[in-house]
Amino acid sequence: RVLIRTGRLPRAMRRWRENRRRSRGRRSLADGLVALAEGRWRDAEDRLLRHVSNSDVPALHYLAAARAAQRQGAFARGDDYVRRARALPPHSPVAVGIADVELCLAVNQYDRALTKARELYVLAPKHPHVLQLMMRIHCGLRDWDQVLRLMPELRKYRAADHDELLTVEKTAYMELMAAAARTKDLHGVQGAWQRVPKELRSQEALLQEYVRDLVVCDANVEANAVVCQSLLKRWYQPLVYLYGLVEDDAVLQLGRAEGWLPEHRDDPTLLLTLGRLSIRANLWGKARSYLEASLAIDPKPETYKELGDLLNHLGDGAGAMDCYRRGLALTAAVAAKSSAAPPKIVTGPDAGGGTAPAALPVADKRLLAPVALDHAASL
């Protein structure tokens, strides 16, 4: 019996050593993945490679190490780890391919990533992450037509959540319209709008982009009609703002916009638009009153500029310079508050406001607006 047990010792030792070796490989993978999850990239890479030769799944070690190297900016090392994973028989071509594509995206190599992603798509056309990578690549290449072609599959296989896909879809349509507008291609803008599904045409961002692009293409009559039809359904400040930039019949536009005043008396964007339309209609007193009323409610740099230009036209140089100074001071205050890049005039109804100038105390802003409006209505 002793001799039998003695004869079995070498085999038992081999099993013990083999189990110990595999245990080290599993521990190395576990520790490396924990370090990766905690953002300890260098430590993760070291741990993942430490016992890779002892692991039952060395490809996983290399793929995780590639990600850790990528997060350190060591893209050449990451590429090398992916190559090692691919060379291991057997390997998962999808897992290795995904890691390879993500490494390309990390260094903005979109063309190379697209080539590799297409190979992946052939292997796994229904794989959610492969589809998501295709979407990211086409967005990076600004190939919006391809993004829209992918949308049915992205939704079918739930490659991203509903809100993300909706945002990407809207962005694609907006970019197609904007691209046509840059070359003043009115038919291109209208064609892109016709592609927008009916259920999305009421989306405010899409409407705003369409109207803006119509104005760029000098299609002011069409822009005017879109704004008025949309505002009948829902009040939307950015469209009200754009209405003031549409160069149609200023008198007719002004009359229509003044019809919105009873329900939106304290809307600073509407008051700015009314001021602009009054200027185009050569109604200087009315324009001044509307612009001052807008400033009293919500002072914005571009409103100060409009009023300054008007006062300069009327020969009030001192008043114009005061408006310009206030506008610049407000711009600087907004920039400092948001720690943004160099100050600039902020335009549009979504532009940030700021602290009112000393001569126009915050407490008095609401009091001034009704007075100015009553004066404008009497002109």
C-alpha positions in Angstrom: 0.0 0.0 0.0 2.9 2.4 0.8 4.5 1.6 -2.5 1.2 2.3 -4.3 0.8 5.7 -2.6 4.4 6.5 -3.3 3.9 5.7 -7.0 0.9 8.1 -7.1 2.9 11.0 -5.7 4.3 12.4 -9.0 0.8 12.4 -10.5 -0.7 14.2 -7.4 2.1 16.7 -7.5 1.4 17.4 -11.1 -2.2 17.9 -10.4 -1.4 20.2 -7.4 1.0 22.3 -9.6 -1.5 22.5 -12.4 -4.3 23.6 -10.0 -1.9 26.1 -8.4 -0.9 27.4 -11.9 -4.6 27.9 -12.9 -5.4 29.5 -9.6 -2.7 32.1 -10.2 -4.1 32.7 -13.7 -7.6 33.2 -12.3 -6.3 35.4 -9.5 -4.3 37.5 -11.9 -7.4 38.0 -14.1 -9.7 38.8 -11.2 -7.2 41.3 -9.6 -6.6 42.9 -13.0 -10.3 43.4 -13.7 -10.8 44.9 -10.2 -7.9 47.3 -10.9 -9.4 48.1 -14.3 -12.8 48.8 -12.8 -11.2 51.1 -10.2 -9.3 53.1 -12.8 -5.8 51.9 -11.8 -4.7 51.4 -15.4 -1.0 50.7 -14.9 -1.6 48.3 -12.0 -4.4 46.6 -14.0 -2.1 46.1 -17.0 0.7 44.6 -14.8 -1.7 42.3 -12.9 -3.4 41.1 -16.1 -0.1 40.1 -17.7 1.6 38.7 -14.7 0.3 35.2 -15.0 -1.3 35.2 -18.4 0.7 32.1 -19.4 -1.0 30.2 -16.5 -4.6 31.2 -17.5 -7.2 29.1 -19.2 -8.5 32.2 -21.0 -5.4 34.2 -21.9 -7.3 36.2 -24.6 -9.3 37.8 -21.9 -6.1 38.9 -20.2 -4.8 40.5 -23.4 -8.1 42.2 -24.3 -8.4 43.7 -20.8 -4.7 44.7 -20.8 -5.3 46.4 -24.2 -8.1 48.5 -22.6 -5.8 49.4 -19.7 -3.0 50.4 -22.1 -5.5 52.4 -24.1 -6.6 54.4 -21.0 -3.0 55.3 -20.4 -2.5 56.5 -24.0 -0.2 53.6 -24.8 -2.0 52.7 -28.0 0.9 50.8 -29.6 0.9 48.5 -26.6 -2.8 48.1 -26.8 -2.6 47.1 -30.5 0.1 44.6 -29.6 -2.1 43.0 -26.9 -5.0 42.7 -29.4 -2.7 41.0 -31.9 -1.7 38.5 -29.3 -5.3 37.8 -28.4 -6.1 37.3 -32.0 -3.2 34.8 -32.5 -4.4 32.6 -29.6 -6.3 29.5 -30.7 -9.2 29.4 -30.2 -10.3 33.0 -29.9 -13.6 35.0 -30.0 -13.4 37.1 -33.2 -16.2 39.3 -32.1 -14.6 40.1 -28.7 -11.2 40.7 -30.2 -12.7 42.8 -33.1 -14.6 45.0 -30.7 -11.5 45.7 -28.7 -9.6 46.5 -31.9 -12.3 48.9 -33.1 -12.4 50.7 -29.8 -8.6 51.1 -29.8 -9.0 52.8 -33.2 -11.7 55.1 -32.0 -9.6 56.1 -29.0 -7.2 57.7 -31.3 -9.9 59.0 -33.7 -8.8 56.7 -36.5 -12.4 56.6 -37.9 -11.6 55.3 -41.4 -9.5 52.4 -39.9 -12.2 51.7 -37.4 -14.9 51.6 -40.1 -13.0 49.0 -42.0 -12.6 46.8 -39.0 -16.2 47.4 -37.9 -17.6 46.3 -41.3 -15.7 43.0 -40.9 -17.3 42.7 -37.4 -20.8 43.5 -38.8 -20.4 40.6 -41.3 -19.7 38.3 -38.4 -22.3 39.6 -36.0 -24.9 41.8 -37.8 -27.3 41.7 -34.8 -24.8 42.3 -32.1 -25.9 45.4 -30.2 -22.4 46.6 -29.3 -21.2 46.1 -32.9 -24.2 48.2 -34.1 -23.4 50.9 -31.5 -19.8 51.0 -32.7 -21.0 51.5 -36.3 -23.2 54.3 -35.2 -20.3 56.0 -33.3 -18.0 55.7 -36.3 -20.6 57.1 -38.8 -21.2 60.0 -36.4 -17.5 60.6 -36.1 -17.2 60.6 -39.9 -20.3 62.9 -40.1 -21.9 60.4 -42.5 -25.4 61.2 -41.4 -27.1 59.3 -44.2 -25.5 56.1 -43.0 -26.5 56.9 -39.4 -30.1 57.2 -40.5 -29.9 53.9 -42.5 -28.7 52.2 -39.3 -31.6 53.5 -37.1 -34.0 50.6 -37.7 -31.4 48.0 -36.7 -30.2 50.1 -33.8 -33.7 50.2 -32.4 -34.6 46.6 -33.3 -31.6 45.2 -31.4 -31.6 47.9 -28.7 -28.1 49.0 -29.4 -28.7 52.1 -27.2 -31.5 53.5 -25.1 -34.5 55.3 -26.6 -33.4 58.8 -25.6 -29.8 58.4 -27.0 -31.1 57.1 -30.3 -33.6 59.9 -30.6 -30.9 62.5 -30.0 -28.6 60.9 -32.6 -31.5 60.7 -35.1 -32.4 64.4 -34.6 -28.8 65.4 -34.9 -28.5 63.5 -38.2 -31.5 65.3 -39.7 -30.3 68.7 -38.4 -26.8 68.2 -39.8 -28.2 67.2 -43.2 -30.3 70.4 -43.3 -27.4 72.6 -42.1 -25.0 71.0 -44.7 -27.4 72.0 -47.5 -27.9 75.5 -46.0 -24.1 76.1 -46.0 -24.2 76.0 -49.8 -27.6 77.8 -49.9 -29.2 74.7 -51.4 -32.9 75.4 -50.6 -34.0 72.1 -52.3 -31.5 70.2 -50.2 -32.8 71.8 -47.0 -36.4 71.1 -47.9 -35.6 67.6 -49.0 -33.9 66.8 -45.7 -36.9 68.2 -43.9 -39.2 66.0 -45.9 -37.2 62.9 -44.7 -38.0 63.8 -41.1 -40.7 61.4 -39.8 -44.0 63.3 -39.1 -43.8 62.4 -35.4 -40.5 64.2 -35.1 -41.4 67.4 -37.0 -42.9 69.0 -33.9 -39.5 68.5 -32.1 -38.4 72.0 -31.2 -34.7 71.6 -32.1 -35.6 70.3 -35.5 -38.1 73.1 -36.2 -35.6 75.7 -35.1 -32.9 74.3 -37.4 -35.3 74.1 -40.3 -36.4 77.7 -39.9 -32.8 78.9 -39.4 -31.7 77.1 -42.6 -34.7 78.5 -44.6 -33.6 82.0 -43.6 -30.0 81.3 -44.6 -31.3 80.2 -48.0 -33.4 83.5 -48.3 -36.6 81.5 -48.2 -38.2 84.0 -45.9 -41.8 83.5 -46.9 -41.5 79.8 -46.2 -39.8 80.4 -42.9 -42.5 82.9 -41.9 -45.2 80.3 -42.6 -43.4 77.6 -40.6 -43.0 79.8 -37.6 -46.5 81.1 -37.5 -48.0 77.6 -38.0 -45.8 76.2 -35.3 -46.6 79.0 -32.8 -50.3 78.4 -33.2 -49.8 74.9 -31.7 -47.2 75.7 -29.0 -45.3 78.8 -27.8 -41.6 78.3 -28.3 -39.2 81.2 -27.6 -36.4 80.2 -30.1 -39.0 80.3 -33.0 -40.2 83.7 -31.7 -36.6 84.8 -31.8 -36.1 83.6 -35.4 -39.3 85.3 -36.4 -37.6 88.6 -35.8 -34.8 87.6 -38.2 -37.1 86.6 -41.1 -37.1 89.4 -43.6 -40.7 89.4 -44.9 -43.2 92.2 -44.9 -42.1 93.9 -41.6 -45.4 95.7 -41.1 -47.5 92.6 -41.5 -45.0 90.6 -39.3 -45.2 93.3 -36.6 -49.0 93.3 -36.6 -49.0 89.5 -36.2 -46.4 89.5 -33.5 -48.3 92.3 -31.6 -51.2 89.9 -31.6 -49.2 87.6 -29.4 -48.5 90.3 -26.8 -51.7 89.9 -24.6 -50.8 86.4 -23.7 -47.0 86.9 -23.6 -46.7 90.4 -22.2 -43.6 89.7 -20.2 -41.7 87.6 -22.7 -38.3 89.3 -23.3 -37.7 87.3 -26.5 -41.0 88.5 -28.0 -40.2 92.1 -27.0 -36.8 91.9 -28.7 -38.5 90.5 -31.8 -41.0 93.3 -31.7 -38.2 95.8 -31.4 -36.4 94.4 -34.4 -39.6 94.3 -36.5 -40.4 97.9 -35.5 -36.9 99.0 -36.7 -37.4 97.3 -40.0 -40.8 99.1 -40.3 -39.1 102.4 -39.5 -41.1 102.8 -36.3 -38.3 104.2 -34.2 -40.2 105.1 -31.1 -42.1 101.8 -30.9 -38.8 100.0 -31.5 -37.1 101.8 -28.6 -39.9 101.1 -26.2 -40.0 97.4 -27.0 -36.2 97.0 -26.7 -36.2 98.9 -23.4 -39.1 96.7 -22.1 -37.1 93.6 -23.1 -34.0 94.8 -21.3 -36.1 95.7 -18.2 -37.2 92.1 -17.9 -34.1 90.2 -19.0 -31.0 92.3 -20.1 -29.0 90.6 -22.8 -26.0 91.8 -24.7 -27.6 91.6 -28.1 -30.6 93.6 -27.0 -28.3 96.3 -25.7 -26.6 96.2 -29.1 -29.9 96.6 -31.0 -30.9 99.5 -28.8 -27.4 101.0 -29.2 -27.6 100.8 -33.0 -31.1 102.4 -32.9 -29.9 105.3 -30.7 -26.9 105.8 -32.9 -29.2 106.0 -35.9 -31.3 108.6 -34.1 -28.3 110.7 -33.4 -28.0 109.9 -29.6 -24.3 109.0 -29.6 -24.0 109.1 -25.8 -26.9 106.9 -25.3 -25.6 104.4 -27.9 -22.2 104.3 -26.2 -23.8 103.6 -22.9 -25.8 100.7 -24.3 -22.7 99.3 -25.9 -20.8 99.5 -22.6 -23.6 97.8 -20.7 -23.7 95.0 -23.3 -20.0 94.4 -23.1 -20.0 94.5 -19.3 -22.8 92.0 -19.3 -21.0 89.8 -21.7 -17.9 89.9 -19.5 -19.9 89.1 -16.4 -21.6 86.1 -18.1 -18.2 84.8 -19.4 -16.6 85.2 -15.9 -19.5 83.5 -14.2 -19.4 80.5 -16.5 -15.6 80.4 -16.8 -16.1 80.3 -20.5 -13.7 81.2 -23.3 -13.1 84.9 -24.3 -16.1 87.1 -24.0 -18.4 87.5 -27.0 -21.8 88.8 -27.7 -24.3 86.1 -26.9 -27.2 85.8 -29.2 -30.5 84.0 -29.2 -33.3 83.6 -26.7 -31.3 81.0 -24.8 -28.3 83.3 -24.2 -27.5 83.7 -20.6 -28.4 86.8 -18.8 -26.5 88.4 -16.0 -26.6 91.1 -13.3 -28.4 94.2 -14.4 -26.3 97.4 -14.7 -26.2 99.8 -11.7 -28.5 102.3 -13.4 -31.2 99.6 -13.9 -31.7 97.9 -10.5 -33.1 94.4 -10.5 -36.0 95.5 -8.3 -37.1 98.0 -11.0 -37.0 95.8 -14.0 -40.6 94.5 -13.8 -41.9 97.9 -13.1 -40.4 99.5 -16.2 -41.8 96.9 -18.6 -45.5 97.8 -18.4 -44.8 101.5 -18.8 -42.7 100.9 -21.9 -45.3 98.6 -23.4 -48.1 101.1 -22.8 -46.0 103.8 -24.5 -45.3 101.5 -27.5 -49.0 100.6 -27.9 -49.9 104.3 -28.1 -47.5 105.0 -30.9 
